[in-house]
Amino acid sequence: MTNAITLLRMQKITKRFGASVLANDKIDFDLHAGEVVALLGENGAGKSTLMNILYGLYEPTEGKIEFSGVQTSFRDPAQAIEHGIGMIHQEFMLVEPFTVAENLLMGTTTLPAGAENLNTARQLIREISTEYGLQVDPDARIEDLSVGQRQRVEILKLLFRHAKLLILDEPTAVLTPQETDALFEVLNRLRSNGHAIVIVTHKMHEVMAISDRVAVMRAGQMVATVNTSESTEAELVRLMVGRDLDLSVDRTEPKGRKRALELVQLQVEARVGAKATPPVALVLRHGEVLGIAGVDGNGQTELIETIFGLKEAQSGSITLEGREITNLTTVERRAAGIGYVPPDRRGVGALVTLSIEDNVILGASKEFTQFGLLNRSLARIAADNVIDRFGVKTPDAEFISGNLSGGNLQKLVLGREVSRDPKVLLIEQPTRGLDVGAIELVWGEIIEQRNQGAAVLLASTELEEILALSDRIAVMFEGEIMGIVPRDKATTPILGAMMAGRQLDEVAV
Ligand SMILES: Nc1ncnc2c1ncn2[C@@H]1O[C@H](COP(=O)(O)OP(=O)(O)OP(=O)(O)O)[C@@H](O)[C@H]1O
């Protein structure tokens, strides 16, 4: 990259939060036109902070930023976009009832050249869409678009404003493998046209597939920058976590095999607009992990929410160790021994305005109450325990959960549920947003729960995760269980065919 034009130069960037957190420690980071750089690092390493500084969301404590050869400091994202820097977060910022074109015109006082009114804007959208293979119709309503399409609208929004540098924060976390391929096609075109791209991701094979260089952060520092073609996954992992990984799973022979959870003709409430789904029948035994594979949005979330009591069962029954719990509240189900790790850690999973300690006792205050008073020292011990066991990176247990990095918040929620030793553990997307070291830890904890006799229902869109952890694998498609395959019979092609809607007896096992 010696001849490449340096588009961005971040020098000695330091960011402190209060007295206790040094999130970025004298970081140097360069970016050239026409390259894709993967920003890699453990949860809490400081990646989001660095990108948020670049995007004008945070002011650096120290350091300077040069963009296109000019020293800059952005007051806010609007200024960053004006200068050609755009960021796409995991949560999209689109207004659902409006069309693509309307969304792109919203909130701009100065319209990009060539987009003086809705008609010229639509024309420009079509041109950009064709140029980059985005396949976005300017007149489509956001609410009718898939997650992958919405993400492409976000990219379009930035290109529409002439962004030269695009930052993508874990862009593939919510995409299907096909959508990921389509996104990478788009990124390749952007690169060929001289855009610079930073992609924050924890998925090593994606780093290898899409990036030209990898910048590795650890504990707030930039520890290495390497050319992707001259490195390996193993080397990058070592740079990132400081050791080799061991993702092997130590599974003991199942004990007891008693029925833990039984679903009989359970009718789950269909999502608004979706067609009614057939009732679900399922038996989950102690000492097993039953994986639920499926493309996101095929009823996994609704099923698990119904079992936990967040959604009412339309008919049928749910039985926990022989006791019917269909009409119990979530608090009662939790007390009866059901643990729940939702996919959305910032909503259902944790109350982000509360401290870590308050989140650890959430929903279980009885256990921490003595003589009618909350016993704070017991709560602190429980919180410290979760922090230690799960390696939650935080100054202390009083830290506000919402200020944890995404991956650390996930570790907190999972740690809280696991430490209560549930009889049945319902988990959805346990490792979304986690670094590889944390995945190793979480997988180990899930198997440990199983080995100790818990019944684990694990829904994940990551086939690799399902295959690594499950004793049996159910595949869901449009709300229906297409079949259940034992682990020794499960292969990616078989599961893939079922995920696309084929019944188990239609695919060769
Ligand atoms: N607003 C804030 N107030 C206090 N501390 C913060 C704030 N934002 C981030 N931090 C802390 O800064 C550190 C770096 O967090 P950051 O979100 O940048 O990590 P990350 O590398 O993006 O992690 P992840 O992969 O989990 O998203 C963490 O210890 C985090 O708790």
The ligand as an SDF file (V2000), in Angstrom:
LIG
                    3D

 31 33  0  0  0  0  0  0  0  0999 V2000
  -19.9020    5.8090   27.6390 N   0  0  0  0  0  0  0  0  0  0  0  0
  -19.0350    5.0540   28.3250 C   0  0  0  0  0  0  0  0  0  0  0  0
  -18.8150    5.2640   29.6280 N   0  0  0  0  0  0  0  0  0  0  0  0
  -17.9270    4.5100   30.3360 C   0  0  0  0  0  0  0  0  0  0  0  0
  -17.2100    3.5020   29.7900 N   0  0  0  0  0  0  0  0  0  0  0  0
  -17.3990    3.2360   28.4860 C   0  0  0  0  0  0  0  0  0  0  0  0
  -18.3170    3.9850   27.6810 C   0  0  0  0  0  0  0  0  0  0  0  0
  -18.2880    3.4740   26.4160 N   0  0  0  0  0  0  0  0  0  0  0  0
  -17.3950    2.4660   26.4480 C   0  0  0  0  0  0  0  0  0  0  0  0
  -16.8520    2.3280   27.6940 N   0  0  0  0  0  0  0  0  0  0  0  0
  -15.8240    1.3430   28.0970 C   0  0  0  0  0  0  0  0  0  0  0  0
  -14.7260    1.4520   27.1960 O   0  0  0  0  0  0  0  0  0  0  0  0
  -14.1520    0.1720   26.9490 C   0  0  0  0  0  0  0  0  0  0  0  0
  -14.0870   -0.0820   25.4480 C   0  0  0  0  0  0  0  0  0  0  0  0
  -15.4180   -0.3020   24.9670 O   0  0  0  0  0  0  0  0  0  0  0  0
  -15.7770   -0.4650   23.4210 P   0  0  0  0  0  0  0  0  0  0  0  0
  -17.2580   -0.4620   23.3280 O   0  0  0  0  0  0  0  0  0  0  0  0
  -15.0080    0.5280   22.6470 O   0  0  0  0  0  0  0  0  0  0  0  0
  -15.1970   -1.9270   23.1380 O   0  0  0  0  0  0  0  0  0  0  0  0
  -15.3190   -2.8400   21.8260 P   0  0  0  0  0  0  0  0  0  0  0  0
  -13.9200   -3.2350   21.4550 O   0  0  0  0  0  0  0  0  0  0  0  0
  -16.1210   -2.1490   20.7950 O   0  0  0  0  0  0  0  0  0  0  0  0
  -16.0740   -4.1250   22.3970 O   0  0  0  0  0  0  0  0  0  0  0  0
  -17.2130   -5.1290   21.7710 P   0  0  0  0  0  0  0  0  0  0  0  0
  -16.4960   -6.0580   20.8440 O   0  0  0  0  0  0  0  0  0  0  0  0
  -17.7020   -5.8790   22.9820 O   0  0  0  0  0  0  0  0  0  0  0  0
  -18.2590   -4.2780   21.1280 O   0  0  0  0  0  0  0  0  0  0  0  0
  -14.9930   -0.8340   27.7180 C   0  0  0  0  0  0  0  0  0  0  0  0
  -14.3420   -1.1400   28.9200 O   0  0  0  0  0  0  0  0  0  0  0  0
  -16.2850   -0.0980   27.9770 C   0  0  0  0  0  0  0  0  0  0  0  0
  -16.9140   -0.5510   29.1530 O   0  0  0  0  0  0  0  0  0  0  0  0
  1  2  1  0
  2  3  1  0
  2  7  2  0
  3  4  2  0
  4  5  1  0
  5  6  2  0
  6  7  1  0
  6 10  1  0
  7  8  1  0
  8  9  2  0
  9 10  1  0
 10 11  1  0
 11 12  1  0
 11 30  1  0
 12 13  1  0
 13 14  1  0
 13 28  1  0
 14 15  1  0
 15 16  1  0
 16 17  2  0
 16 18  1  0
 16 19  1  0
 19 20  1  0
 20 21  2  0
 20 22  1  0
 20 23  1  0
 23 24  1  0
 24 25  2  0
 24 26  1  0
 24 27  1  0
 28 29  1  0
 28 30  1  0
 30 31  1  0
M  END
$$$$
